[in-house]
Amino acid sequence: MKFDVMQLGAMAGAKGDIFWDLAPWIAYAAGYDLGCIIYVANPTDQEQGYVLMAELSSGTTVISEEALPVFGSAKFTVDPGDVIELDGALRFSNSNAVLTVKLVDPSTGEVVDSVATMLIAPSTSTASLPPAWPGTTATATGTTDFGSMLGFMMPLLLFGMLGMVMVAAFKPREEKAQLPGRSQ
């Protein structure tokens, strides 16, 4: 997809922009794939080359840092005024860390832009997401007691049936059309 190159504004002079579809923090179990869509935009009027670097850190300690291949290569280009969409998955052997994906200019090594999310190890508090309905008994596996679920559903069913009866009671009745030559 193409967009017009901005001449003035907040992005003027920027070499590139990166954004993605991940939330600021997510529950992540180490060793599993983390699917995401990364968007790279080139707001300049010249073709730009970029490299994506993934960094996993905990506090000030860098746990791992690696280049992310795009189209089978570490370096890729984006046409002027264009945005590319990169579908992929990342996998790490650690949780409780910050994942940062950096957009790097390969000619200078300068970090042009970056995005980050916190990878939080799942626990009993995050394993039953979404949370259970208040007043029910929920376990860590997310199952609920059938009796409390039935107690919640019965009033809803009764209100639904009452509504149908009320609509039928107030609906005007139509007269039956008589066929010619017939009497009632």
Secondary structure, 3 states (H helix, E strand, C coil): CECCCCCCCCCCCCCCEEEECCCCEEECCCCCEEEEEEEEECCCCCCEEEEEEEEEEECCEEEEEEEECECCECEEEECCCEEEEEEEEEECCCCCEEEEEEEECCCCCCEEEEEEEEEECCCHHHHCCCCCCCCCCECCCCCECHHHHHHHHHHHHHHHHHHHHHHHHHCCCCCCCCCCCCCC
